[in-house]
Amino acid sequence: MPYLIVREPGQVAVSVLLHEGLSVGRQAPSDLLLVYQQVSRQHARFEQDESGWGVRDLGSSNGLFFNGIRTERAQLREGDVLQIGPAQLTFTEHERAEIAHAQPSLAPETLELHRADRRLGLLVEVTRAIGAMGDPEELLGRMLDAVLGVLGCDRALAALREGDEDAPLRQVLRTRAGATVEGEVVLSRPILDALLVRREAVLLRGGREPGASSPPMEGASRSGMGTPLESGRRVLGFLYVDHWNQNAPFGSEDLDFLSALGRLTAAALERAEQHQRALVMAEATGQSPHTGPLAELIGQSPLLQRLKTQIVKFAQASGTNMLIHGESGTGKELVARALHAASARAERPFVAVNCAAIPETMIEGELFGYVQGAFMGAQRDKRGRFALAHRGTLFLDEIGDLSPMAQAKVLRVLQEGEVLPLGAEQPSLVDVRVIAATHKDLRKEAAEGRFREDLFFRLNVGDIAVPPLRERSEDLPLLAAAFLEPAALNLGKRLLGFSPAALAALHAYPWPGNVRELRNEVERAAIQAEGAVIELDDLSPAVSRAALSPSSLTTGMSLAARFAALDPMERSLVEEALVAARGNVAEAARLLGITRIMMVRRVDRFGLRSRDG
Ligand SMILES: Nc1ncnc2c1ncn2[C@@H]1O[C@H](COP(=O)(O)OP(=O)(O)OP(=O)(O)O)[C@@H](O)[C@H]1O
């Protein structure tokens, strides 16, 4: 029977039984849905005639690729590969595995059956992990490694739902060292339905690897089994293991064991996810400012709280590309790091690239890598940043400065989920979440032809705006204090904070360079400071002058801060009057319209010098 093996980036491969007229597209009524922007609503159709099976493009925008070549129509032979958007469809006549035995998945009491077994150790390990509430991916990885040894199988797979019932299945796969198997598990729709819809544990028989003409040993057959990962009414995914075995296919006892393991694993996963969610939510609502993935983002203003809530929301969609925009120095990179740290990719690399800092001639090599001899000076293979960020996050800062050529290549990687290093012949699959940042209005750049519109839309799936510091001046005292502490420590000084006048000046200044400029200002003032607090005079002239502007009284500061802001203004006027009166206090008082006594008090208070004293 003819099948299509459907491979989507980062997901469990699925085999689909081919039937006359089977259609592929982004939307119903297509039979096979591939929900990607570069897939047309009705993209391609499979047909059978006397010469066999064929496929036809239904007028798609991005085309149907047959063994790498764009085509309108093609006749299909064993192993032919079709590319539709980022998905690969392989045509095969090979029989797939089928369900030999299915049973409702087991209640935890079944554990009793397996006491005194080596397997008990594994169950204990998983039970312990439930208490430890570790990272879900790490938990699964450890558990699958143990499963390979204990069950003596070749491959162990955990497939996890990323969201609702129709969401794709993220895979975590472990292969036994030296096993004669492909590093990929292909399952059919009926098997997936048994596991995920009917929630049955299944024993499988038969099935060959795609492209493998015979089993690796004489007389061997594929033996596999799977069990749903159920927690209450939710199906989180499933566990699957298999091996080539001549004498000992898996039996129902093995299936009981896997079912019990599935129950425990699901409980551990649920608990770990709840724990992570609780941490992140506590962080977002400011209940726990010192721990968790958002801890580095200092601030309590409503705008910053909103930003944190958005980060939490987008972190959960860890496959979604993101665009962060905001003025320079607002904390875009910090936001990108928080998005990564709060996501399921947190244990994987976060790789940052500043597109504006790398010369145009080198950017492609940096991003995609190259092979030895690809160009003069390429003395050895170099892995690109995309490959380094595999299964993690790639942060492309200043994406608006990327050359058109590099933009086209980044787009290709996002569309197809694979990178082609310079000079290489074979692309390799990468699973990377791209978070791009820019201080430019990228929508406008795209509309005016300076940035690729298709790349903009690819990146803008999730977007976050980081507000400038002047719009959240409530955060200023917290930020200034947070920067002062390490600066003082480095200098070996004991600095307790800011004088009211200095704080008023910080409030009054508009901070065109945002938080970065504030950090620099505080570090500079810490060097200048001679007393226990930062005084107005310790600040740079541009900032201390800001305290004199009338706007310094209307920037939403507290009453005390606004009152303190009067001080530097008053001092400046007193100084000016003294200069105009050549140091004569009585004359200066007359110029200001105050009494001589009032003038003398002010000269003393501000520590100024007059001709009289
Ligand atoms: N909310 C914040 N809490 C603490 N530190 C912050 C915050 N926002 C920014 N910073 C600090 O300000 C500096 C600049 O931040 P970052 O590099 O993330 O800004 P950016 O917007 O990416 O800048 P650019 O556009 O120039 O690349 C860093 O030292 C960062 O730690």
The ligand as an SDF file (V2000), in Angstrom:
LIG
                    3D

 31 33  0  0  0  0  0  0  0  0999 V2000
   14.4720   46.5760   32.9810 N   0  0  0  0  0  0  0  0  0  0  0  0
   15.8010   46.4910   33.1370 C   0  0  0  0  0  0  0  0  0  0  0  0
   16.3130   46.0600   34.2920 N   0  0  0  0  0  0  0  0  0  0  0  0
   17.6480   46.0070   34.4840 C   0  0  0  0  0  0  0  0  0  0  0  0
   18.5460   46.3360   33.5600 N   0  0  0  0  0  0  0  0  0  0  0  0
   18.1100   46.7470   32.3860 C   0  0  0  0  0  0  0  0  0  0  0  0
   16.7150   46.8500   32.1000 C   0  0  0  0  0  0  0  0  0  0  0  0
   16.5680   47.2630   30.8460 N   0  0  0  0  0  0  0  0  0  0  0  0
   17.8120   47.4280   30.3530 C   0  0  0  0  0  0  0  0  0  0  0  0
   18.7400   47.1210   31.2680 N   0  0  0  0  0  0  0  0  0  0  0  0
   20.1970   47.2140   31.1320 C   0  0  0  0  0  0  0  0  0  0  0  0
   20.4460   48.2450   30.1920 O   0  0  0  0  0  0  0  0  0  0  0  0
   21.4920   47.8830   29.3010 C   0  0  0  0  0  0  0  0  0  0  0  0
   20.9860   47.8720   27.8770 C   0  0  0  0  0  0  0  0  0  0  0  0
   20.0860   46.7770   27.7230 O   0  0  0  0  0  0  0  0  0  0  0  0
   19.9990   45.9370   26.3650 P   0  0  0  0  0  0  0  0  0  0  0  0
   21.3600   45.7130   25.7880 O   0  0  0  0  0  0  0  0  0  0  0  0
   19.1200   44.7620   26.6260 O   0  0  0  0  0  0  0  0  0  0  0  0
   19.2370   47.0280   25.4700 O   0  0  0  0  0  0  0  0  0  0  0  0
   18.8850   46.9570   23.9130 P   0  0  0  0  0  0  0  0  0  0  0  0
   17.5390   47.5690   23.7800 O   0  0  0  0  0  0  0  0  0  0  0  0
   19.0820   45.5750   23.4050 O   0  0  0  0  0  0  0  0  0  0  0  0
   19.9740   47.9340   23.3310 O   0  0  0  0  0  0  0  0  0  0  0  0
   20.4220   48.1100   21.7650 P   0  0  0  0  0  0  0  0  0  0  0  0
   19.2090   48.5510   21.0120 O   0  0  0  0  0  0  0  0  0  0  0  0
   21.4450   49.2010   21.8450 O   0  0  0  0  0  0  0  0  0  0  0  0
   20.9620   46.8010   21.3370 O   0  0  0  0  0  0  0  0  0  0  0  0
   21.9980   46.5450   29.7750 C   0  0  0  0  0  0  0  0  0  0  0  0
   23.0750   46.7900   30.6540 O   0  0  0  0  0  0  0  0  0  0  0  0
   20.8190   45.9700   30.5330 C   0  0  0  0  0  0  0  0  0  0  0  0
   21.2560   45.0820   31.5200 O   0  0  0  0  0  0  0  0  0  0  0  0
  1  2  1  0
  2  3  1  0
  2  7  2  0
  3  4  2  0
  4  5  1  0
  5  6  2  0
  6  7  1  0
  6 10  1  0
  7  8  1  0
  8  9  2  0
  9 10  1  0
 10 11  1  0
 11 12  1  0
 11 30  1  0
 12 13  1  0
 13 14  1  0
 13 28  1  0
 14 15  1  0
 15 16  1  0
 16 17  2  0
 16 18  1  0
 16 19  1  0
 19 20  1  0
 20 21  2  0
 20 22  1  0
 20 23  1  0
 23 24  1  0
 24 25  2  0
 24 26  1  0
 24 27  1  0
 28 29  1  0
 28 30  1  0
 30 31  1  0
M  END
$$$$
